[in-house]
Amino acid sequence: MTHLRAPQRWHDHGVYCPGPVRYPCRFHVAHPAIDISLVEDNSRLLTDRVRAGELDLALIGTTGEPPPGLGALSITSERIVSAVAFEHPLAGSVRSTLSEIGTWPILCVPEGTAPRALFNHSCATKGIVLNIVLQASARDAVADLAARGLGVAIVTESMAVVHQERLRALVIDDVVSTVGLALIWKASKGTALQVLITRSREAFSNPLSRQVIPSGGRAAR
């Protein structure tokens, strides 16, 4: 029996792609002789495990381009933004800078995620010391606490849209790089993996599969 090792976490950095959630089940039904093992980890470790040959395929969060030296299929790409409660002093503008954001308590996702990596790197290059008061893997929790006035949330554009009735999203002028989702794999002649990659490309060609909605939510049918 052929064995494939793929990631269980089909969502990362505050967006959710419904297509790949359904796809492993469909693939298994179509190819019952192929055994698929699913694991979960952060994007950095998933990438390392693909490079080491421990995983055949992974869906990861990226900053800019997908990791070099691996096969990749980019799925989404978006900027990070700051988001504040409507009563927050920064809410009177539609734009912000890292220096402005750095003077306030910061709410964000943990290290090991694409938005956090991009935000940390951007601040480090400008010598900005952050006052991070909350780190939560639950992106909705980050947005909820920002809406309650606890600080400035660093979220993706898609998450800001989801919470636009509660938060004011501000473009960060000095962060122009993007974060996204990408499917990655190591070069292999294995027929099973090639079939899975081909089917994955087909799955992501469906606009519904590329739709971004909040983690744990559902796409409209």
N, C-alpha and C positions, 0 to 999 in steps of 0.2 A: 504493500500500500504506500503510495506516495504521500509525503508529509510536508506541509507548508506551515511556516511559523509567521503569523501576522499579528499586528497590535490589536488589542481590544478597544483601546480608546480612540474612537473615530471622531472625537471632538477635541479642540484645543483653543487656547487664547480667546475664549469668549464668543466663539462662533460655533455653529452646529450644522453639519451637512447630513441631511436625512438619507441621501442616496447610499453612501457607504455603510450606514447602519443596517440597511436591509440586505446589502449585497452579499456579505459572507454567507448568509443563510441560503440565498438563491444559488450561489456558486456551489455550495455543498449539495444542494438538491440536484443540480445539473451534473455534478461530478462526485458521486458518493464514494468513489474509490480513493479520493484525495482527502486525507485527514488534515484538518486545519486546527492548529493550536493558537489560542489568543492570549496575549499578555498586555499589561498596562504599565506605562512608565512615563517620565517626562520626555520632552522632545530631544534634549541633549543625549540622554541615555539610550533612547530608542535609536538615534543615529549611530551612536557608538556600537550598538549591538548589531545593526545592519552591516556596518563596516567589518565587524569581527566575524560575520557569517552566522551569528546566533539567531538572527531574524531574517526572513526572506523579504519582507515588505513592511513598511511602516508609514503611517500618516502622522506628520509632524507639523509643528508650528515653525515658521521660518522668519528670519529677519533679512529682507532683501531677497537675494537669489537662494535657491536650494543649495544644500551642502555640495561642494565640488567633489568630483570623483565617483559620484553615484548616479544611477539612472533616476530621473525625477519627472514628475508631472505636477506642474503648478496648478492649484485649484482656486485659491482666492488670494487677493492682495489688497490691503487697505492700510491707512495711516492710523497711528494712535492719536488720541485727542485728550485734552483735560476736560473734566466734567464737574460742575459744581451745582449746588442748590441755587434756586432762583434768588434767594436772599443773600447769597455770598457776594462779597465786594467785587469779585472778578466777573460776576454775572452780567455786569453792565457792558461787557465787550463781547465780540465774537472771535477774538484772537487772543493768544497768550504767548509768552516766551518761557523758556526753562528757568530763567532767573526770577521771573515773577512767580512761577509755580513753586520754586524752591523755598520761598519765604513762608509757605503754608504747610500744615500737616498733609502728608501724602497717603492715599489709600490705593493699593494696587494688588496685582496678582503676585504669587511667589516667584522666586528665582527658579530658573529652569524652563520658564515660559517665554515665548517670543516677545510679547509686549514688554515684559520686565527687562529682558536682555537689551532691547533697543533703547528703552528709557534709561537704564543704568549707563549704557555706553554713551548716550548723548549727553547726559549730565556729567559724566567723568571727563569727557573731552573739554568741557567748559569749566571744570573745577568746581562744580556745584555739589555741595554736601546736602544730602536729602534727609528730611525728617519723616521717615516712613513710620506711621503710627499703626497701620493695619495691613496685613498681607492675608489674602483669602483666595483659595483656589476656586471658590464659588463666586463667579463674576457678578451674579445678581446681588450678592451680599455686599460687594464693593460699591456697586451703584446705589444700593439702598442706604448704606451708611453715609455716602456723599450727599444723597438727597435729604438726609436728616441733619446736614450741616457739620459733620465731623471732620471734613477736610476736602482736599481736591483729589478726585479719582482719576487715575490714568487708565483709560479703556480704549478699545478699538472703536472705529467709526460705527460698525454694525451694532455694538452694544449701546453706544450713545443714542442711536436712532430708536432702539427698543425702549429706552428710558427717557425719550425726549419730552414726555409730559411731566417729568419730575426733575430733570436735570438740564442745565444749559451747557451745551458742548462748545468748546473753544478750540479752534485750530492752534496747534503748537507751531509757530512760524519757523523755529530752528530745528525741527525734526521733520525732515522730508522723506526719509527712508520709510519703507513699508514693512508690515508683517503679513504673514499669510499662512496658508495650509499647502502642503505639498506631499504627494505620495513618493516615497523613495525606495530604491532597491539596489542591490549589488548585481553587477553583471553575472549572468548565469545562463547556462545552456539547458537548464532543466525545463522540460516541456510544460510541466504543471505550473511553474512560476510564470512562464511566458503566456500561458492561457489566462492566468489570473490578472496579469498586467494588461493584456488586451481587453479583457472584460471590464477591468477597472476604468480604462480609458473610455470605453463605451458608456459606462455608468455615469462618469463625470461629464460626458458630452450633453447629458440631459440638463436643461436649465434648472430644474428643481433640485438636482443634486448639488448645484453650485450655490443655491440660495443660502444666505446666512440668516439664521434666526437664533434666539438665545438658547444657551445650553439647557437641555432638559425640555425644550419646547417642541412644538410639532409644526411641520410645514402644512400649508393648506393644500388640499387635494383638488 
